[in-house]
């Protein structure tokens, strides 16, 4: 059999291979980005004191807590230790825990554009609860969003102005979608290879200067009477291989005086 050296796969298969590689790189990028963003979010939370809050002039933030079960606490009041003109409580929402009788509250604070930058102390007092159970926070108001981001404990927020937790979630979604697309591209590619007359080698074993190739051939299409061209995954001709053994579903071919790796192809069609 005469095969021109450097013969390529059909253009459609080469295009599909390029698309699959691009999707694979996208999966790797999304996973790495998600891991880095998750670590950044975790380390930022560890570095941030529990009672620290930050907001920029013209922005808003939220604080939350639980009404004490001691006494007859029914609502919460937020008090500022010093005058904080421009900072106001927009709303306070209450919700009862499903697993216990605790009542959780969430308050939204808004800093008007004219708010003077600085640190303000906030105390959350539950009506009817002992004074020593009051919660305390330190609210830092920055003059602009750029100043807030520059002082952020999160790397992604300082560098890109983005919340690392949001980035991690989006990276996870991208990784899942890309993984599904990669699987679809792999299945389509395998189907197209079979239609075009190619077997994929799933395992190779060097044997001196030769290479033993293992592929699935449950229908016993490969014949011992003729050699078969072996192509790299990119479609370049490596050499010719002959059938040297069989199993229940697989076939073993011997590629003489050449080396090949798993993922190479055997051209079945003449």
C-alpha positions in Angstrom: 0.0 0.0 0.0 1.4 3.4 -1.0 0.4 6.3 1.3 1.7 9.8 0.7 3.9 10.9 3.6 2.2 13.8 5.5 -1.3 12.8 4.4 -3.9 14.7 6.5 -7.2 13.8 7.9 -10.4 15.1 6.2 -10.8 18.9 6.9 -14.0 18.4 8.9 -12.2 16.1 11.3 -9.3 18.5 11.7 -11.8 21.4 12.3 -13.7 19.3 14.9 -10.4 18.5 16.6 -9.4 22.1 16.8 -12.8 23.0 18.3 -12.4 20.2 20.9 -8.9 21.5 21.9 -10.2 25.0 22.2 -13.1 23.8 24.5 -10.6 21.7 26.5 -8.5 24.8 27.1 -11.6 26.7 28.1 -12.4 24.0 30.7 -8.9 24.2 32.2 -9.0 28.0 32.3 -12.4 28.0 34.0 -11.3 25.5 36.6 -8.1 27.3 37.4 -9.9 30.7 37.5 -12.6 29.2 39.8 -10.0 27.8 42.2 -8.0 31.0 42.4 -11.1 33.1 42.9 -12.4 30.7 45.6 -9.1 30.9 47.4 -9.1 34.7 47.1 -12.7 34.9 48.5 -11.7 32.5 51.4 -8.5 34.3 52.3 -10.3 37.7 52.1 -13.0 36.6 54.5 -10.3 35.3 56.9 -8.4 38.6 56.8 -11.6 40.7 57.3 -12.7 41.2 60.9 -16.2 40.0 61.7 -17.3 43.4 62.8 -15.8 45.3 59.8 -18.1 46.9 57.2 -17.2 49.1 54.3 -19.2 51.2 51.8 -18.5 54.1 49.4 -20.3 57.4 49.3 -23.4 56.8 47.2 -23.4 53.0 47.8 -25.1 50.6 50.2 -24.2 47.6 52.3 -26.0 45.1 54.5 -25.6 43.9 58.1 -27.4 41.0 59.7 -27.9 39.3 63.0 -30.2 37.2 65.1 -32.6 38.4 67.7 -31.6 37.1 71.1 -33.6 34.3 72.6 -33.1 35.8 76.1 -35.8 38.1 77.3 -38.6 39.1 74.9 -36.6 40.6 72.0 -39.0 41.4 69.2 -37.1 43.9 67.0 -33.8 45.5 66.5 -32.6 49.2 66.6 -29.4 50.4 65.0 -27.6 53.2 66.8 -24.5 55.2 65.7 -22.0 56.0 68.4 -21.2 59.4 66.8 -23.2 61.5 64.3 -23.3 59.9 60.9 -25.0 62.4 58.6 -25.7 60.9 55.3 -25.8 57.3 56.5 -29.3 55.9 56.9 -31.0 52.6 57.5 -33.1 52.0 54.4 -34.9 48.9 55.6 -34.8 46.1 58.1 -36.2 42.6 57.2 -37.0 39.8 59.6 -37.3 36.1 58.9 -37.8 33.1 61.1 -35.4 30.2 61.0 -36.8 26.9 59.7 -34.8 24.7 62.1 -35.2 26.8 65.3 -37.3 29.6 66.8 -34.6 32.2 66.2 -35.5 35.3 64.2 -32.9 36.6 61.8 -32.8 40.2 60.7 -31.1 42.0 57.8 -30.6 45.7 57.6 -29.6 47.7 54.5 -27.5 50.8 55.1 -27.2 53.6 52.5 -24.4 56.2 52.5 -25.5 59.3 50.7 -23.0 61.0 48.2 -22.4 63.8 50.7 -21.4 61.5 53.5 -18.1 62.4 55.1 -15.6 59.5 54.7 -14.5 58.0 58.0 -15.1 55.2 60.4 -18.5 55.0 62.2 -19.4 52.7 65.1 -22.8 50.9 64.9 -24.6 49.1 67.7 -27.6 46.8 67.1 -29.8 46.6 70.1 -32.7 44.1 70.4 -35.7 45.6 72.1 -36.4 43.6 75.3 -32.9 41.9 75.3 -30.1 42.5 77.9 -27.7 45.3 76.9 -24.7 43.0 77.0 -26.0 41.0 74.1 -25.9 44.0 71.7 -23.8 43.5 68.5 -21.2 46.1 67.4 -19.8 47.0 63.9 -17.3 49.5 62.5 -18.5 51.0 59.2 -15.8 52.5 57.0 -17.1 55.0 54.5 -14.8 55.7 51.5 -15.1 58.7 49.2 -15.4 56.6 46.0 -15.7 53.1 44.8 -12.1 53.2 43.6 -10.9 54.0 47.1 -12.9 51.1 48.5 -11.5 48.7 45.9 -8.0 49.8 46.5 -8.3 49.0 50.2 -10.2 45.7 49.7 -8.8 42.5 51.2 -9.8 40.7 48.0 -7.2 40.5 45.3 -9.7 40.3 42.5 -11.5 43.4 43.8 -8.3 45.4 44.0 -7.0 44.3 40.6 -10.2 44.1 38.5 -13.0 45.6 40.7 -14.8 42.3 40.8 -16.2 40.2 43.6 -14.1 36.9 43.7 -17.1 34.9 44.9 -19.1 36.0 41.8 -16.1 35.2 39.6 -15.8 31.7 41.2 -19.5 31.0 40.6 -19.3 32.2 37.0 -16.2 30.1 36.4 -18.0 27.1 37.8 -20.8 27.6 35.3 -18.4 28.1 32.5 -16.5 24.9 33.4 -19.7 22.9 33.5 -21.0 24.2 30.2 -17.6 23.8 28.6 -17.3 20.2 30.0 -20.7 19.3 28.4 -19.6 20.8 25.1 -16.3 19.0 25.3 -18.0 15.7 25.9 -20.4 16.4 23.0 -17.5 17.3 20.7 -15.7 14.1 21.7 -18.7 11.9 21.0 -19.4 13.6 17.7 -15.7 13.3 16.8 -15.7 9.6 17.6 -18.8 9.1 15.5 -17.3 11.0 12.6 -14.0 9.0 12.8 -16.0 5.8 12.6 -17.9 7.0 9.6 -14.8 8.2 7.8 -13.1 4.8 8.5 -10.7 5.5 11.4 -10.1 3.7 14.6 -8.8 5.5 17.7 -5.9 3.9 19.6 -6.6 4.0 23.3 -3.3 2.4 24.5 0.2 2.0 23.2 3.1 -0.1 24.5 6.7 0.3 23.2 8.5 -2.9 22.2 12.0 -2.1 21.2 11.9 0.0 18.1 8.3 -1.0 17.4 5.1 0.1 19.1 2.1 -2.1 20.0 -1.2 -0.4 19.3 -4.5 -1.3 21.1 -7.9 -0.3 19.7 -11.5 -1.4 19.9 -12.6 -3.7 17.1 -15.5 -5.7 18.4 -16.9 -6.2 14.8 -13.5 -7.6 13.7 -13.1 -5.2 10.8 -9.3 -5.2 10.8 -7.7 -7.9 8.8 -4.4 -9.7 9.3 -3.9 -9.8 5.5 -3.1 -6.1 5.0 -1.2 -3.3 6.7 -3.0 -0.1 7.9 -1.7 3.5 7.9 -1.2 4.9 11.4 -1.8 8.7 11.7 -1.0 11.0 14.5 -3.9 12.9 16.2 -3.1 15.8 13.9 -3.4 13.6 10.9 0.3 13.1 10.0 1.3 9.7 8.7 3.5 7.8 11.2 3.8 4.5 9.5 2.1 1.2 8.7 0.8 -1.4 11.2 -0.1 -5.0 11.0 -2.6 -7.0 13.1 -0.7 -9.1 15.6 -3.3 -10.3 18.0 -6.9 -10.0 19.2 -9.0 -10.1 22.3 -12.8 -10.4 22.9 -13.4 -6.7 21.8 -10.0 -5.2 21.1 -7.3 -5.6 18.4 -3.5 -5.3 18.8 -1.5 -4.0 15.9 2.3 -3.8 15.5 3.7 -0.5 14.2 7.2 -1.3 12.9 10.2 0.9 13.5 8.1 3.9 14.7 6.8 5.4 17.9 3.2 6.4 18.5 1.1 7.6 21.4 -2.4 6.9 22.6 -4.9 9.0 20.6 -3.3 8.2 17.3 -5.6 6.9 14.5 -5.7 3.8 12.3 -7.0 4.3 8.8 -9.2 1.4 8.0 -10.6 2.6 4.6 -8.2 2.0 1.7 
